[in-house]
Amino acid sequence: MTKTTFSTRRSDPYGPPAAHRRLQAEEPIAHLDWVERGGDVWTVARYEDVRAMLGDTRFSSDRSRPEHPAHPAYSPRSHPGRIIEMDPPSHSANRGRVMGEFTVKKISAMRPRIEQIVNETIDAMIAGGNEGDFVELLSLPVPSMVIADLLDVPEEDHAFFQEKAGIFSDGLGALSDKQKASADIVDYIATLVDARITAPGEDILSRQLAAGASREEAIGLGHLLLIAGHETTSNMISLSVMTLLDKPELREQLENDPALIPGAVEELLRYYTIAETGGLRLAIEDIELHGVTIPSGSVVAALTNTANRDPEVFPDPDRIDFTRGARNHVAFGFGPHQCLGQNVARLELVIVLEILFKRLPDLKLSVPVSDLALKEYSNFGVQKMPVTW
Ligand code: HEM
């Protein structure tokens, strides 16, 4: 196959890059020279193919393979508990040990605490005046507080944890600052794990250790939960609120019928699919997909954002429809690595939408959506979102 030059730059926050849409229509399995990836990548763009690829472990997630396209900002060190970087059988064993922590039932029990976190964050906004950057004031702190809670980070360390998580997730930050923040978080989580080896508590890390996780596995998992759950959820909070502020008819729909909020969250997850290239994989054999052979050693990206706009599966895909019932979307990936924290993310988004407009009825964007600088690659979002209230 010939290689096509490709870029993921977006100009419109409401739509995936035009190049992605073209691939879906014309080259659903493509071999690309991908500008932002520094070269040679295969992409899969249609819903069914994306699910087939993400469900097939011959497309490896194992980032200890030197040819695997590891995320440069994660950490200079890798840890065994980082399940997102593993293949079976170690992935199945490690994921199996932690899955019970993220059931709908377990996560629903966090509702009162998440409501408290959201309310306190809004209290701080109100106390601080009536204008500011929504990303900094609410979208970033809420998910990092929720993860701090999951890991039972002591109150006195919250500021440190928030600061490091914020640096890591800052779309405008330098790579070296992110790597430093990531390493600091690993060191910090190591101190938490060591404390729990000596004195186990009632938290995920203690339970993982009791269930047989090694010190290194517990550290890796703690780090991954923050990295995977912070910026993603933060970007989705900002984009969801942006949409409702920019499209008053949608906001009105939710205000008139709050029972629509869970469906709205699902639709917004589908619509934005912020983990743009949710599953980057390495083909470890020659693999045939839809009549095309992807050679062993190829880097392969599942374009989940175009899959979620596949008109065969989501009719009129560019329309935001809170009654669509879009739970079959692939915004949380698909297959063995499907997002472990999806119930946490859903609950945070639902609670923010339930509380925000009641507490801040005059919330408005200070600039038009077209002026918002976009975060691109690898998690889509807005850099800043100036608002008044
Ligand atoms: C809107 C928010 C979120 C989005 C869009 C999102 C998206 C994703 C996606 C696409 C994957 C699959 C990656 C792959 O296939 O390689 C994933 C995996 C994962 N996510 Fe999320 N995520 C979100 C929030 C969270 C939260 C809140 C947590 C934790 C508290 C979390 C923890 C994880 C973990 C641990 C994995 C790895 C699972 C595995 O490899 O078995 N995520 N996420």
Residues whose N, C-alpha, C, O or C-beta is under 5 A from the ligand:
A	BS01	HEM	I83 I84 R95 L225 A228 G229 T232 T233 M236 A275 G278 G279 L280 A331 F332 G333 P336 H337 Q338 C339 L340 G341 Q342 V344 A345
